[in-house]
Amino acid sequence: MLATQTHGDRSAAPPLLIVHGLFGSARNWGAIARRLSDSRRVVAVDMRNHAGSPWTETHRYPDLAADLAEVIAAEGGQADVIGHSMGGKAAMMLALTRPETVGRLIVADIAPVAYGHSQSGLIRAMRELDLSAVSRRGEADRALAADIADPSTRAFLLQSLDLRAEPPRWRLNLDTLDAEMPYITGWPDDIEGRFDGPTLMLTGALSDYVGPGDRDRIKALFPAARFARIPGAGHWLHADKPREFEAAVRAFLELAPSPRA
């Protein structure tokens, strides 16, 4: 089963499952998860091929959805789910194929469509970093800067660098993630399911990951979907505007009708 970080106690409210994006981890969501656990149990996962979870030869959305369903089964059979980017696609796949496991769904800055970009360039930069020559994160950051100009992207990736290991290593299965990149950026064409439960499509106002042209596709799969934007936030909206993100999540979870009611 996936590695998890849990916060808060079990309560009358359903547990909240947080699903990170590509190259992320449960740890990235620690502050938000802790704050949201004031009224319910919050479970943040490490997705397969990331951080503390098992490494596999595949990384496709039916597999990722099955991983999430296993975690939810251990939590009682149903959860509210937040998924960001790759995690948002996994959460959507779970809701479409196993709707009984999802109460409310929050999808952060991603649509159920294929994207033309690739993150293989970041994988190449991580692979080319001479880990034997670095002992401090600052050294790794300076070395990565030759290939990755954006400091926030470097800082995000370096959260997955384990400098305590001997030798240092990436806590990411770079081989599988690179090989499966077309499936990670893609979306299966043969999805026929529909999720009728409460759904929030939450995007960053500065991001172009979800455009007006995606709304018809979203509404076809998620008829109850609502749309909201966070001003001043980009694709990593939960990192850019964490308090605003948290407020939007709380408002939706409190106001959207519970499927269990």
Secondary structure as the mmCIF struct_conf table of DSSP 4:
data_model
#
loop_
_struct_conf.conf_type_id
_struct_conf.id
_struct_conf.beg_label_comp_id
_struct_conf.beg_label_asym_id
_struct_conf.beg_label_seq_id
_struct_conf.end_label_comp_id
_struct_conf.end_label_asym_id
_struct_conf.end_label_seq_id
STRN STRN1 THR A 4 HIS A 7
BEND BEND1 GLY A 8 GLY A 8
BEND BEND2 ALA A 12 ALA A 13
HELX_LH_PP_P HELX_LH_PP_P1 PRO A 14 PRO A 15
STRN STRN2 LEU A 16 VAL A 19
TURN_TY1_P TURN_TY1_P1 LEU A 22 PHE A 23
HELX_RH_3T_P HELX_RH_3T_P1 ALA A 26 TRP A 29
HELX_RH_AL_P HELX_RH_AL_P1 GLY A 30 LEU A 36
TURN_TY1_P TURN_TY1_P2 SER A 37 ASP A 38
BEND BEND3 SER A 39 ARG A 40
STRN STRN3 VAL A 42 VAL A 45
HELX_LH_PP_P HELX_LH_PP_P2 ASP A 46 MET A 47
TURN_TY1_P TURN_TY1_P3 ARG A 48 ASN A 49
STRN STRN4 HIS A 50 HIS A 50
TURN_TY1_P TURN_TY1_P4 ALA A 51 GLY A 52
BEND BEND4 SER A 53 SER A 53
HELX_LH_PP_P HELX_LH_PP_P3 PRO A 54 TRP A 55
BEND BEND5 GLU A 57 GLU A 57
HELX_RH_AL_P HELX_RH_AL_P2 TYR A 61 ALA A 74
TURN_TY1_P TURN_TY1_P5 GLU A 75 GLY A 76
BEND BEND6 GLY A 77 GLY A 77
STRN STRN5 ALA A 79 HIS A 84
TURN_TY1_P TURN_TY1_P6 SER A 85 SER A 85
HELX_RH_AL_P HELX_RH_AL_P3 MET A 86 THR A 97
HELX_RH_3T_P HELX_RH_3T_P2 PRO A 99 THR A 101
STRN STRN6 VAL A 102 ALA A 108
BEND BEND7 ASP A 109 ASP A 109
BEND BEND8 PRO A 112 VAL A 113
BEND BEND9 GLY A 116 GLY A 116
HELX_RH_AL_P HELX_RH_AL_P4 SER A 120 GLU A 128
BEND BEND10 LEU A 129 LEU A 129
HELX_RH_3T_P HELX_RH_3T_P3 LEU A 131 ALA A 133
BEND BEND11 SER A 135 ARG A 136
HELX_RH_AL_P HELX_RH_AL_P5 ARG A 137 LEU A 144
TURN_TY1_P TURN_TY1_P7 ALA A 145 ASP A 147
HELX_RH_AL_P HELX_RH_AL_P6 PRO A 151 LEU A 158
TURN_TY1_P TURN_TY1_P8 GLN A 159 SER A 160
STRN STRN7 LEU A 161 ASP A 162
BEND BEND12 LEU A 163 PRO A 167
STRN STRN8 ARG A 169 TRP A 170
BEND BEND13 ARG A 171 ARG A 171
STRN STRN9 LEU A 172 LEU A 172
HELX_RH_AL_P HELX_RH_AL_P7 LEU A 174 ALA A 179
TURN_TY1_P TURN_TY1_P9 GLU A 180 GLU A 180
HELX_RH_AL_P HELX_RH_AL_P8 MET A 181 THR A 185
TURN_TY1_P TURN_TY1_P10 ASP A 189 ASP A 190
BEND BEND14 GLY A 197 GLY A 197
STRN STRN10 THR A 199 GLY A 204
TURN_TY1_P TURN_TY1_P11 ALA A 205 LEU A 206
BEND BEND15 TYR A 209 VAL A 210
HELX_RH_3T_P HELX_RH_3T_P4 PRO A 212 ASP A 214
HELX_RH_AL_P HELX_RH_AL_P9 ARG A 215 LEU A 221
TURN_TY1_P TURN_TY1_P12 PRO A 223 ALA A 224
STRN STRN11 ALA A 225 ILE A 230
TURN_TY1_P TURN_TY1_P13 PRO A 231 GLY A 232
BEND BEND16 HIS A 235 TRP A 236
HELX_RH_AL_P HELX_RH_AL_P10 LEU A 237 ASP A 240
BEND BEND17 LYS A 241 LYS A 241
HELX_RH_AL_P HELX_RH_AL_P11 PRO A 242 LEU A 255
BEND BEND18 ALA A 256 ALA A 256
HELX_LH_PP_P HELX_LH_PP_P4 PRO A 257 SER A 258
TURN_TY1_P TURN_TY1_P14 PRO A 259 ARG A 260
#
